[in-house]
C-alpha cells in the first residue's frame, strides 16, 4: 500500500469540499482525463462518478464509488479502471494548529491484473503518481479563494 502526505494552506473544510467536486478529480488525479457525470445521491456512500482514465490514446471508461465519508476528515473511494484493476483510496484530512490541512492519501490495489504486479514495484509506481497528484490537488485548492 502506498502512502503519501501533503500540507495545504487552507482550512480542512475547504480542502474536503474541493475533494467532493467530481470534476476536480479530472484536474488533480494523474491519469484522469475527464469526468462524465455522477450517479446516486452524490456525495453520499454508494454514490459514483463516471470517469475516463488513460495515457495518450489508451483510454478506459469506468467509475469511482464512495465507500465511506466522514466529513470533513475522511473520504474512502473504490476506484475502478477495468481491465487494469481496482484500488481503494483512503484520503484522511487533519487540521493543523496553524489552520492548514494535512492530507494523507493511502492507496492499495485490491483487484484486477494490477494486483499481480509485485507489491514493491506496484507501491513505488502508485507512490510516484500520488505524489504528483497531491501536488496538483494543492495547486488546484490554492487557486481558490480561502
C-alpha positions as CSV (number, residue, x, y, z in Angstrom):
1,X,0.0,0.0,0.0
2,X,1.4,3.4,-1.0
3,X,1.1,6.3,1.5
4,X,1.6,10.0,0.5
5,X,1.2,13.1,2.6
6,X,1.0,16.8,1.7
7,X,0.1,20.0,3.6
8,X,-2.3,22.5,2.1
9,X,-2.5,26.0,3.5
10,X,-6.3,26.1,3.6
11,X,-8.8,25.1,6.3
12,X,-9.9,21.4,6.5
13,X,-13.5,22.1,5.4
14,X,-12.3,23.9,2.2
15,X,-10.0,21.1,1.3
16,X,-12.7,18.5,1.9
17,X,-15.3,20.4,-0.1
18,X,-12.9,20.5,-3.1
19,X,-12.4,16.8,-2.8
20,X,-16.1,16.3,-3.2
21,X,-16.3,18.1,-6.5
22,X,-16.3,15.2,-9.1
23,X,-14.9,17.5,-11.9
24,X,-11.9,18.3,-9.8
25,X,-10.7,14.7,-10.0
26,X,-10.0,15.2,-13.7
27,X,-7.7,18.1,-12.8
28,X,-5.7,16.6,-9.9
29,X,-5.6,12.8,-10.3
30,X,-2.8,11.8,-12.6
31,X,-4.2,9.7,-15.4
32,X,-7.8,11.0,-15.1
33,X,-8.9,12.6,-18.3
34,X,-12.5,13.7,-17.7
35,X,-15.5,13.2,-15.5
36,X,-18.6,12.2,-17.4
37,X,-21.1,12.6,-14.5
38,X,-22.4,11.2,-11.3
39,X,-25.0,8.6,-10.1
40,X,-26.6,8.0,-6.8
41,X,-27.0,10.7,-4.2
42,X,-23.7,12.4,-4.6
43,X,-21.7,12.8,-2.4
44,X,-23.0,10.0,-0.1
45,X,-21.8,6.4,0.5
46,X,-22.5,4.3,-2.6
47,X,-22.7,7.3,-5.0
48,X,-20.4,7.2,-8.0
49,X,-18.7,9.4,-10.5
50,X,-18.0,8.2,-14.0
51,X,-14.6,8.9,-15.4
52,X,-12.2,8.3,-18.3
53,X,-8.6,7.5,-17.4
54,X,-5.7,6.7,-19.5
55,X,-2.4,7.7,-21.1
56,X,-2.2,9.0,-24.7
57,X,-4.6,7.2,-27.0
58,X,-5.3,4.4,-24.4
59,X,-8.5,5.4,-22.6
60,X,-10.7,3.5,-20.2
61,X,-14.2,4.5,-19.1
62,X,-15.1,3.4,-15.6
63,X,-16.4,4.5,-12.2
64,X,-15.2,5.6,-8.7
65,X,-17.5,4.9,-5.8
66,X,-17.7,6.5,-2.3
67,X,-17.1,3.7,0.2
68,X,-17.0,5.8,3.3
69,X,-17.4,9.5,4.0
70,X,-16.8,11.2,7.4
71,X,-16.9,15.0,6.7
72,X,-14.5,16.7,6.9
73,X,-11.9,14.2,7.9
74,X,-12.1,11.2,5.7
75,X,-13.1,10.0,2.2
76,X,-12.6,6.4,1.1
77,X,-13.1,5.6,-2.6
78,X,-13.2,2.4,-4.7
79,X,-11.5,3.5,-7.9
80,X,-12.0,1.2,-10.9
81,X,-10.2,1.1,-14.2
82,X,-11.2,-2.1,-16.0
83,X,-9.3,-4.1,-17.2
84,X,-6.3,-2.7,-15.3
85,X,-7.6,-3.1,-11.8
86,X,-9.4,-1.7,-8.7
87,X,-7.9,0.3,-5.9
88,X,-9.0,1.5,-2.5
89,X,-8.1,5.1,-1.9
90,X,-8.3,6.5,1.6
91,X,-8.0,10.2,2.0
92,X,-7.6,11.3,5.6
93,X,-7.6,15.1,6.4
94,X,-6.1,16.5,9.6
95,X,-6.4,20.1,10.7
96,X,-3.1,21.6,11.9
97,X,-2.9,24.2,14.8
98,X,-2.0,26.8,12.2
99,X,-5.2,26.3,10.3
100,X,-3.7,24.3,7.4
101,X,-4.8,20.8,6.4
102,X,-2.6,17.7,6.2
103,X,-3.9,15.3,3.5
104,X,-2.8,11.7,3.9
105,X,-3.5,9.5,0.8
106,X,-3.3,5.7,1.1
107,X,-3.9,3.7,-2.0
108,X,-4.0,-0.1,-2.3
109,X,-4.6,-2.2,-5.3
110,X,-7.5,-4.6,-4.4
111,X,-8.3,-6.4,-7.6
112,X,-7.6,-7.0,-11.3
113,X,-4.4,-7.7,-13.2
114,X,-2.6,-4.8,-11.4
115,X,-2.7,-7.0,-8.2
116,X,-0.3,-9.4,-10.0
117,X,2.5,-6.8,-10.1
118,X,4.9,-7.4,-7.2
119,X,4.0,-5.2,-4.3
120,X,7.2,-3.1,-4.0
121,X,7.0,-2.2,-7.7
122,X,3.3,-1.5,-7.6
123,X,3.6,0.6,-4.4
124,X,6.5,2.5,-5.9
125,X,4.6,3.4,-9.1
126,X,1.5,4.4,-7.1
127,X,3.6,6.5,-4.7
128,X,5.1,8.5,-7.5
129,X,1.8,9.0,-9.2
130,X,0.1,10.1,-6.0
131,X,2.9,12.4,-5.0
132,X,2.3,14.3,-8.2
133,X,-1.5,14.1,-7.8
134,X,-1.4,15.6,-4.4
135,X,0.8,18.5,-5.6
136,X,-1.8,19.1,-8.3
137,X,-4.5,19.0,-5.7
138,X,-2.7,21.6,-3.6
139,X,-2.3,23.9,-6.7
140,X,-6.0,23.5,-7.5
141,X,-7.1,24.4,-4.0
142,X,-4.6,27.3,-3.5
143,X,-6.1,28.9,-6.7
144,X,-9.4,29.0,-5.0
145,X,-10.3,31.8,-2.5
146,X,-10.0,30.9,1.1
